[in-house]
Amino acid sequence: MDIQRLIDIDKQVMLALNGSDSLYMDGVMKIYTSTVVWIPVALVLLFIVLKNNTPRISLLVVLGVALTILASDQVSSVLIKPLVGRLRPSHDPEFMHLIDTFNSYRSSGFSFTSSHACNSFAIFMFVSLLIRNKVVSLSMLAWACINSYSRIYLGVHFPGDILCGALLGTIIGCLTYLLYQFMHRKIERTSVRITANYTKTGYLVDDAHLMVASIYATFVFIAIYALIYIKCNVL
């Protein structure tokens, strides 16, 4: 299958997944894709890291997360996007009039790969490997998938951008975690508490559940706030 055939399929899938006739879902996706709304979850994660680690390891985790975000963003936005130079669906002159956008939101820059997908899946992978709790991993995966899909819904990324961004982010998250693990062993050789109350990497299960609760509480907040957001904008 040649590249043009893949591009044609990508555009067909884009038309099937982009937008909806629901103003409410428009609001949900626009709010969901915002970074600000997820700050409380990030603060909960920071609290859990500080509570379950020594100061040196806590600092190492923070640096690991920062490196994960920096690496995924730079590789996607600075290296790959200018190299490929693919126009966003919202900017492609042959395609832009076929898609749904929200309040003329079209974003900027090139499309391939999706930085949202790359960053989301990099964070998902790093945090999942860090905490090693199935419920946390599944919740983070749900967060990353919806966050990635929101970019298709809003018309600023093709599905192919999302899939490749997610794959790239997953690889980067694994690599940065391996680097974190290597440094962890160098800095501090401590035995992990292995009981029913702790995960395989020494995090309290109750704290892992707090992380999950913060994610789903944010889901609920978005669902409620979208009603207010749409009502105010419509009126």
C-alpha positions in Angstrom: 0.0 0.0 0.0 1.5 3.3 -1.1 1.7 6.5 1.1 -1.1 8.3 -0.8 -3.5 5.4 -0.2 -2.7 5.6 3.6 -3.3 9.4 3.5 -6.7 8.9 1.7 -7.7 6.3 4.4 -6.5 8.7 7.1 -8.8 11.4 5.7 -11.8 9.1 5.5 -11.4 8.0 9.1 -10.9 11.7 10.1 -14.3 12.6 8.6 -15.9 9.7 10.4 -14.5 10.6 13.8 -14.4 14.4 13.7 -17.0 16.5 15.5 -20.6 15.8 16.2 -24.0 17.6 16.2 -23.8 18.0 20.0 -22.9 21.4 21.4 -22.4 19.7 24.8 -19.8 17.4 23.4 -18.1 20.3 21.7 -17.7 21.9 25.1 -16.5 18.7 26.8 -13.8 18.2 24.2 -12.6 21.8 24.2 -12.3 21.8 28.0 -10.8 18.3 28.1 -7.9 19.2 25.8 -6.9 22.2 28.0 -3.8 21.7 30.2 -5.2 23.9 33.0 -8.0 21.6 33.9 -5.6 18.8 34.7 -3.4 20.8 37.2 -5.2 19.3 40.3 -4.4 15.8 39.1 -0.7 16.8 38.6 -0.7 18.2 42.2 -2.2 14.9 43.5 0.6 13.0 41.7 3.2 15.3 43.2 1.7 14.8 46.7 1.9 11.0 46.2 5.5 11.1 45.0 6.6 13.2 48.0 4.7 11.0 50.4 6.1 7.7 49.2 9.7 8.6 48.5 12.7 10.2 50.1 13.4 13.8 49.1 16.2 12.7 46.7 14.0 10.2 44.9 11.1 12.6 44.9 13.3 15.1 43.1 14.4 12.4 40.7 10.8 11.5 39.9 9.9 15.2 39.3 13.0 15.5 37.0 11.9 12.3 35.2 8.4 13.6 34.5 9.8 16.9 33.4 12.3 15.1 31.1 9.5 12.9 29.7 7.4 16.0 28.8 10.3 17.9 27.4 11.6 15.0 25.3 8.2 14.1 23.9 7.3 17.7 23.1 10.7 18.5 21.5 10.9 15.3 19.4 7.3 15.8 18.2 7.1 19.6 17.7 10.7 20.6 17.0 12.1 17.6 15.2 9.3 15.7 13.4 6.7 18.3 12.6 9.0 20.7 10.6 10.6 17.7 8.9 7.3 16.1 7.7 5.5 19.5 7.2 2.0 18.0 7.1 -0.8 20.6 7.2 -3.4 20.3 9.9 -6.8 19.2 8.7 -8.0 22.6 9.8 -5.5 24.3 7.6 -5.4 22.0 4.5 -7.0 24.1 1.8 -8.4 20.9 0.1 -9.9 19.5 3.3 -10.5 22.3 5.8 -14.1 23.0 4.6 -15.1 19.4 5.1 -14.5 19.2 8.9 -16.2 20.5 12.0 -14.3 22.9 14.2 -15.3 24.5 17.5 -15.7 28.3 17.6 -13.2 28.7 14.7 -10.5 27.0 16.8 -7.9 25.7 14.3 -4.6 25.6 16.3 -1.3 26.4 14.6 1.8 24.7 13.3 2.1 21.4 11.5 0.1 18.3 12.2 2.3 15.2 12.2 2.9 14.0 14.8 0.4 15.1 17.4 2.2 16.6 20.4 -0.9 16.1 22.6 -0.9 12.4 21.8 2.8 12.1 22.2 2.9 14.0 25.5 -0.2 12.2 26.9 1.1 8.7 26.1 4.6 9.5 27.3 3.2 10.7 30.7 0.8 7.7 30.8 3.7 5.2 30.3 6.1 6.9 32.7 3.5 7.2 35.5 2.2 3.7 34.9 5.7 2.2 35.2 6.4 4.4 38.2 3.4 3.4 40.3 2.7 -0.1 39.0 -1.0 -0.2 39.8 -3.5 -1.7 37.4 -6.3 0.8 38.2 -3.9 3.7 37.8 -2.6 2.4 34.5 -6.1 1.9 33.1 -7.3 5.3 34.3 -4.2 7.0 32.8 -4.7 5.1 29.6 -8.3 6.3 29.4 -7.1 9.9 30.0 -4.5 9.7 27.3 -6.9 8.1 24.7 -9.6 10.7 25.3 -7.1 13.5 25.3 -5.7 12.3 22.0 -9.2 11.8 20.5 -10.2 15.3 21.4 -7.7 16.6 18.8 -9.5 14.6 16.1 -12.9 15.7 17.4 -11.8 19.4 17.3 -10.5 19.0 13.8 -6.8 19.9 14.4 -5.2 16.4 13.9 -5.7 13.5 11.6 -6.0 10.0 13.1 -2.6 9.0 11.7 -1.1 12.0 13.6 -2.6 10.6 16.8 -1.6 7.0 16.3 2.0 7.9 15.5 2.2 10.4 18.3 0.8 7.9 20.8 3.4 5.3 19.6 6.2 7.8 19.8 5.1 9.0 23.3 4.9 5.4 24.6 8.5 4.7 23.5 9.8 8.0 25.0 7.9 7.3 28.3 9.6 3.8 28.5 13.0 5.2 27.7 12.8 8.0 30.3 11.5 5.6 32.9 14.5 3.3 32.2 16.8 6.2 32.7 14.9 7.1 36.0 15.3 3.5 37.2 19.0 3.5 36.4 19.5 6.7 38.4 17.3 5.5 41.2 19.6 2.5 41.7 22.7 4.8 41.6 21.3 7.3 44.1 19.5 5.1 46.6 19.5 1.3 47.1 16.4 0.7 49.2 14.3 -2.4 49.5 10.7 -2.1 48.3 7.9 -2.9 50.7 6.1 -5.9 49.2 2.7 -6.3 51.0 -0.9 -6.0 49.9 -0.9 -2.4 51.0 1.9 -1.4 48.5 2.4 -1.6 44.8 5.4 -3.4 43.3 7.4 -0.1 43.3 6.6 0.8 46.9 3.6 3.2 46.5 0.7 2.9 48.9 -2.3 1.3 47.2 -4.5 3.9 48.9 -2.5 6.7 47.4 -2.7 5.1 44.0 -6.5 5.0 44.5 -6.3 8.7 45.4 -4.7 9.4 42.0 -7.5 7.5 40.3 -10.1 9.4 42.3 -8.6 12.7 41.2 -8.7 11.7 37.5 -12.4 10.7 37.6 -13.3 13.7 39.7 -11.8 15.8 36.9 -13.9 13.9 34.4 -17.0 14.8 36.4 -15.9 18.4 36.7 -15.5 18.6 32.9 -18.9 17.1 32.3 -20.6 19.6 34.6 -18.5 22.6 33.5 -19.2 21.9 29.8 -22.9 22.5 30.5 -22.2 25.9 32.0 -19.6 26.7 29.3 -21.9 25.9 26.4 -24.9 27.7 28.0 -23.0 30.9 28.5 -21.5 30.8 25.0 -24.8 30.0 23.3 -26.6 32.8 25.3 
